[in-house]
Amino acid sequence: MKTTLPKIKNKLVLLLFACSAIVLYMSGCKKQAYPPLVNTQFNITSYIENDPADFSLFDQILQKTGYDGFLQPYGEYTIFVPNNSAVTLYMKSKGKTSIDQFNVDSLKNLVRYHVIQNDTITTDLFFDGKLRTPTMLNQYLTTGVVNVSGTSSYIVNGQALILHSNIALGNGILHVIDHVLQPATNTIAKLIDLNSKYTIFDQALKATGLYDTLNVPATSAANPARAYFTVFAEPDSVYQSIGIPNFAALQLKYSSPGSDPLRNPNDGLYDYMAYHILAENSYLTDIISKPSHISISPGQDVISDVLQNTTIQLDYDNILGVQYPGASVDRPHSNIPATNGVLHSLLGDIYIKVFPPSEVDWDLADQPEFRKQTSIFRVAGKSSVGLNSPMTNITFENAAATVNYSCQPANNGTYYWWNDVISLNNFRNGPATQMIDITFTSPIIIKGKYKVWISYGHGSETAGAQILFDGNPLQNVIPNLNTTYLGFTTSNISASGPVLEANGWKRYTEAPYTATANQFYNTVALFYCGIVNVPTTDHHQLKLVAIGGAVGTPTVFDMVQFLPVTQNQEEPRYFNRDGSIAQ
């Protein structure tokens, strides 16, 4: 069966990831207690002015920049305030002895980097990653937990510990920190160039011209869609571990003989390097919030990700039955902010995998929620209780609707692949109490052009379903056949294969022909949905939207098949109840 195990991607996983990371940090140490302090009599500026023993130097910065005024009126701010010791250390590091010696513009950027506007963020919203809202400098802050002398403390940007937090004032939340936060001043290209562990990757960026792409601050970008980037970089140690000792060896591996890869999108080295770059500003929490990310490679090749315990694994894909190990993200050396995005480090190598369009036989009943129920999954005569949305790879609108799993009895007269189906409760376009659409996340489909087939069963013939692939209707290629919707109708089984295909049907099980019924239903047929151009090698969305009248309860679905348009659509002929496939 040509499928891949789905990746769990939802808000719960994101939360678990954050929590598990914090637990790892905090194991064996006690948590620093931050008693809440509520003082609505003061706004931020007046609170700072009222405590010169702790904040007189930061107060001078606010007054010198004129920012003391905007932090005084009512509003919603989150501010990280360095105490006097922190500002003194900062002045010393810059060779200054007073605030007056600083350039006003640099101090303005400093304050803007410590303030988040239009959001109040307390420590219960700190995760192992970036905060949900950027600072006024339009750069994100990151938070984590570290063990200091047996006590767990929050740390911001890996630079400053929180000394006191969650101080609720009249216009926001104030956190006291022990170091001044210093904003990013380098582009991603400069971060890589200045780090000696990335010499091979750095030379490859320069050879392909992608260094220049990554060397433009976001504020100077001509194209807003390419203002921010995310880069996954392999250090020299990774290349050396796979037999690539220097840049010349990397170029030899990917470039055509005698070619000049500089700014040449047709060169293999350019493709390889562009594959490491995303046109987005994604910290690790953003990476795991989606199952895949489109790179800037000319073919828009996709980097997939999966969370394995607390490790983020890139390109851990099962393609055509082959499990690719991918590469782990080096979390301690990732989330490095730049003026135009963020840099992550890898513990392995990622590269574009090129395959021709290949058949995908997708068992809709093979869902993680059902598979883990070992007492019922593919056990003859067993079925599950209905599950509500969202499931890992299935979502639908109505909270009262359910998806059920059932495996047919061994002697049942119906024939399904693997002998099991899913059933949809009340699939129709009726009132809001009914299931009015359902979306499935597919296994990995290799980019290319495919014909799509689907099997189903029903209890009524008065309704249908519009079928969408990644939000778009499938193309109709059969004259006089409306394939923009799945019509719940029956068809004659006595016709030959080519005749059936010309009418939008084909056999797919070894079910015996019943002359008295002389009908397909879903036990012996696949319905032709149309043609899709799959743009990326990735997981995709197949959506069914109920149209027409009522559909009997339940509506059952067995499988979906993607066959390359150049392939004989009648083969494979039979999908058997024991899971085998007969050509």
N, C-alpha and C positions, 0 to 999 in steps of 0.2 A: 504494500500500500504506500503510495507516494504522498506522504504527509509529513508534517513536522510537528513536534509537540508545541502547543501554543505557549506564548510567554504571558506570564501574569502581569498585567499592567492596569492598575487602578489606584484610586486614592488610598485605599487601605494599604496597598503595598508600599506606597510612598511614605505613609505614616510609620509602617513597621520598619522600613529602612532607617528612617530618622531615629526612631526609638532604639533600634538595635545598636546603632552606632553610638548613641549616648550611653547605653548600658555597657558597651565595651569600654568606653572611656571611664565609666564610673565604678566598674567592678573593683571591689576591695577598698573603696574609699567612701567617706561620707559626703553628702551633698551640702554645699555652702547654703545656709539659710538666708533668704532675703525677705525680712519682714516688710509687708507692704506699707508704704507711707503715702497718705493722702493729704494733700494740702491745696485745696482749691482756692484758698485766699491769695496764693501767689501764682502768677504766670511764670513762664520759663525765665525771662530776663530778671524779673524782680526776685525770684528765688536765688538766682546766681549772685545778684547784687547783695542779697541779704546774708551771704555766707562768704565774706572776703577771706577768711582763714583757709578755705578750701579752693575757692574759685576766683580770686582776685585777678590772676593772670589771664584766665579765659575771659573774664569780664572785660579786661583791657582789649583783648582781641575783638570782642563784640562791638565795643565802642569805637575802636579804630576803623573797623570795616563798616560801621553804621548798621550792622545786623541786629543790634540790641533793640532797635525799633520794631522790626517785623516779628521778632520772637516775643514781644510783649502783648499784642492784641490776642483776642480769643481765636482759636483755630484748632487744628489737629496736627501735632508734631510729635516726632520721636527724636530725641536728641541724646547723643553720647557726649558727655562733658568730661574732659580730662581735668584732674585736680591740679593744684599748683605744682606738686612734685613732678607730675607728668609733663606739664608745660616747661618746667625748668630743664628737665632732661632733653626735651625737644630743642629748646634754645641752644643748649650746650652742643647737641649733635650738629647744629647748623652754624656753630661758631658765633652765636649772638649772645648778648648779655641783657637785652631788653626787647620788649615787643616793638618799640619804636624803630628798631633796626631792620624790621621786616618790610618787604614790599607789600603794599596794601592789597594788590591783586592776588598775590600768593596766599595772604591771610583770608581773603574772601573765599578762595577755592577750598582752603582748609576748613572753614566754618561750614560751607555747603556740603563738604564730605561727611560732616558729623551730624547733619540734620536730614531727616526724612519728613517730607511734607505730605499733608493730607492722609496720614495714617498714624495710628498709635499702636506700637508693637511692644508687648510685654514679653518677659522671658518664657512664658508658656508657649509662645509662637516662635521660639528659637529652635531651629533644627540644625542638623549637621550639614550645613550648606548655606546658600545665600538667603537673606531675608526677602520677604515677598515683594517689597517696594524699594526701588533704587533711591539713593540719596539725591539731594538737590544738585549734586555734581553729575548726576546721571550715571553713577557707578554703584554697583551693588556692594553691600557689606555681607560678609560671611560670619557665621557663628559656629562654635563647637564647644566641647567640654574637655578640660584638661585636669590632671591630678597635680595639685600643688601642695606639697607637705601633707599628704594624706587627705586632702579636702578637694572635692570636685568644684571647679569654678568655670563659669562661662568665659570664653575667650572670643574676641572680635577680630576678624581678619588675621588671626594668628599673631596679632601685634599687642593687644591690650586686654588685660583681665578686667572683669566687671567687679568693682569694689562694693557698690551698692546699686540696687536696681529697682525698677517698677515704682519710681516716685511719681505718683499721679498728681499733676498740677492742673491749673485751670485751663490750660490750652495744650496739654499733651503729657507724654511720658518721658521721664528723664532717667538716664543710666549714668552712673559715675564710673569712669575708667582710669586705669593707672598709667596709660601711655597715650600719646597723641596718635590718632589714626592718620596714616599717610597715604593719600590717594595714588593710584597708578599714574606713572609719568611716562612709561614706555609703551610702545605698540607691541603687539604679539611678536612681530618680526624681530624687534629689538630684544625682547625677553629671551628669545631663542638664540639670537646672535651673541648675547652677553653671557650665556650659560655654556660653559665648556663641555658639558656632558652631551650637548646636541650638535657636535661639529658636523657629522654626516648629514643629519636632517637639515641643518642650516645651509650647507653647501648645495643640497638638492633644491631647497627653496630658491636660492639665488640662481641656480642654473636654469630653472624652469620659469623664472620671472615672477613666481608666486610670492617671493619675498616682498616685492614692491606692492603687491595686492594687500599684504598684511602689514604694511608699514605706513598706513594712512590713519591718523586719529579719527575717531568717529565723527568728531565735530567738523572735520575737513572733507568728509566723504562726499563725492559728487553724486553718488547713487544711494539714496536712503535705504534701499533694500540690501546694499552691500556695505553698510556702515559698521556692523559688528560681525565678528567671526568667532567660531570655536575651533580650536586646533588640537588634534590628538598627535603628539609627537613621540617618536621612538628615540630613546637615548642611544648613544654609541654602544653601550653594553648589550642592548637587545640585538642590534645589528651584528655585533661580534659573535653573539651566541648562535646565530643562524648562518655563520660563515661569510659575513659581509664586513671586512675589516676597515674599509674606507669608502669614500664617495665614488671612486672609480669603479669599485666592485658593484655598488648599487646601480650606477648608471649602466654598466655592462649587463646587469640582470634585466633591466626594464627598457632600455633604449634600443632602437633598431641600429644595426651596424652603420657607422658613418653619419648618423643623424645628429642634428643639433637640437637638443630639447628646449632651448631657450624660447619660451612663449609659444611652443608648438603643441596645440591641443591634440594633435594626432600622434604625438609621441607617447610611448608607454610610461616613461618616467614622469611626464606631465600628468598623465591620468593617475598614476600612483600617488603623487604628492597632492593633487587636487582632491583625491579621495579622503585625505586626512583633514579636510577643511569643511566646516559647515558655515552657511551664511546665517548664523544665529548666535545669540549671546547666551549660551547654555552652560550653567554650572551643573555639578553632578546631580543635584536634585531635579534639575530640568531634564537631564539626560534620561533618568529612569522613569520620568513621568510619561514618556512616549516610547512605543516599542521600536521605533526606527527614526532615522534622520537622513535627509537627502543631502549628499555632499555636493560640492561645486564642480565635481568631475564633469567632463563634457557629456557623458552618458547619464548624468544625474544618478549615479550609483548610490545605493543606500547602505548606511552603517546601522546595523541592528544592535540592540542591547538587551541584556537580561540580568536580573539581580539574583545572584546565587549566594544565599546567606547575606553577608555584608559586602560581597565582592561584585563589582560591576564588570560584566564580561561583554566585550564587543564582538560582534560577528560570530556568536556561538550558534551556528545555524545547522539545521539538518536539511540538506538539499539533495534530492534524488537518492535518499537513503543513506547519504554519507554525512556523518557528524563532523563538522569543522570546529576545532577547539577555540578559535578566536584568540583574543588577547584581553588580559585583565587590565583594568585601570589602576594605576599607582596612586591611590587616593591621597596619601600624605604629600605627594608632590604634584597634586592637581589643584584645580580651583584657583589658579594664579591669575589675578585680574590684570587687564591691560587697558589702555585708553581706547581700544577698539574691540574688546571682547575678553576672552578667557582662554588660558592654556592648560591642557591636561597632559599628563605623562602616562605612557603605556609600559607594561611589563612584557609585552609581546608585539608581534608584527601583524598589522592588518593590511589587506590588499584586495583588489577587485577580483571577484570570481566570475569568470565568463563562461556561460553555458548557452546552448541553443534552447529555444522554447521547448519545453518538455511537458508531457502529460501529467496532470494532477488529478488523482482520484481522491475525492474529499468526502469522507464519511461524516455526515453532519451529526450522527449520534455519538461520535467519539469526542466528547467534551470533557475537560478536566474534572468538572463537578461530578460527572457520572462515572468516569474512569476510576476515581478514587473510592467509589462505592463497590468494592470488590465482590460483595455478596450478590449484587444484581447486574454488574456490567458484563454483558455477553454471557450471562447465565440464562439458559433457556427457560422461558416462562416467568421471568422476573421483570419487575418494573419499579420505577422510582416514584417518589412523591414529586409533585410539581414544584419547580423552582421559579422564583421571581427574578425580574431584572434588577440590577445587571448581573450577568454571569461573566466569566472571564472573557469569552469570545462571542457572547450573544447579548444584545440589548434590545429592549422594546419599551414602548411608551407607557402602557397601562400597568399600574402597580398591582392590579388584581389578576392580571393574566399570568399564565404559567407555561413553562416548557417541561414536558414529561419525557422520560426515557422508558422504552419497553423492548425487551428481547422476546421474540416469539417462541411459543412452545416448539419443541423439536419436531412434532408431527403436524404443525400448523400448515395449512394449505397456501399461505402467503409466502412469497419469496423475497427476501431483502438481502442486500450485501451485509455480511456478518450477522444476518438474522435479526437486526435491531433497527429501530427508528426513533425519531423524536416526534412528539405530537404537540401541536400548538393549540392551546385552549382558546376558542372563540376568535379565530382569525377571520376578520371581516371588516368592512368599512362602516359599520353601524355606529351606535352611540359610544360615548367615551368609556363605557364599561367593557368594551371589547378590545381585543388586541388589533390595533390598526396598522402597525408595521413591525418589522423585526429585522435586525441587522446582524449579520454573521461576519466575524473576522476570519479570513481564510488562512490556510497554511501558506508557506512561502510559494509564490508563483514567479517563475522566471520571466523576465520581460520579453514580450513578443506578442504575436497575434494568435488568438484562440477562438474556437467555437465553444460555447458554453451549453451544457446539458444539465437538467435537473430532474429528479424523480420525486413524486409526491402521490399522496392518496387523499381522498376527500369524501364527503358525505352529501354533497350538493353540487349542482352544475350551473348555478346562477351567479357565480362570482369569479373573480380572478385576482391576479396580483401583478402590479407593475414591478419590473425587476431593474434594479440600478446597480451599477458597478462603480465604486468610488464616487457615487452621487450622480452618475450619468447613465441614461438609458443605453441598452445594448443596441448594436446596429442590426437592422433587418436585412437579410440577404435572400430570403426565399420569397419569390413572387406570390402575391395573393395570400400571404400568411402574415397575420399580425403578431409579431413577436415582441411588441412593446409591453405586453402583459402576459402573464401565465394564466391561460384559460383553464378552468377546472372542467374539462370535457373528457370524454372517452374516445378511443380510436380503435379501428379494426386491426386485428393482429394478423390477418391472413395474407396481407400484402408482402411483397419481397422487401429485403432490406433497403435497396436504393429507392423504391417507391415510398417506403415509410419515411426515409430521411428527407425526401423531397417534400413531404407533408409535415415535417417538423417532429418526427418521432424516430426512435430506434429501440430495439430490444436490448436489455442489459442483464437479465437474470435467466437462469436455466428453468424457470417456471414452466410447467407443462401447459400446452395450449388447450383451452376449454372451448370446444366448438359451440356449446350452448350459450356461453357468455359472449364469445367472439369479441372480447374487449380487452384493452390493456389494463386499465386502472394503473396504479403505480407499481404493482408487483412484477411487471414484466416490461416496463418501458421507461425511457428517458425522454423528456420533452426538450426540444431545441429552443434555447433562449435568445440566441443571436451571437454576434461576434464582438470581442473586446480587444483593444490594443492595450496591453498591460505595460505601463510606462516604466516601472521600476521592478527590480527583483526584490520582492518584499511581501509582507502580509497586506491584504487588501480587504475592502468592505463590499459585501454582497447584501443588498437590502431588498426586502419584499414589502411592498405597500399594497394593502388590500384595496381592491376596487370592485365596483359592481354591487351585487346583492349579497345575501348571506351565504356563508359557507358552513356546512355541517360540522359538528364538533365530534372528534377533533380532526384537524388537518394534519397529516403525517408526512414527514420528509425523510428520505433515506440517504441520498448522496447527491453531490454536484461533481461534474466532470469538466475539466478544461483540457481540450485537445487542440494542439497546434493545427492551424487551418490547412497545412500541407499534409497532415496525417490522415490516413483512412479512418473516417469517422465511425465505421462499423466495428472497429477493433479497439480495445479488446471486446469480444462478443459477450462473454458471460462473467458476471460477478456472483460468486456462489455464496451460499448461506454459511459456509465454514470459513469465509474470508479469502479463499483462493480465487484466482482470476484465470479464466480459460481463454486462450487466444483462438 
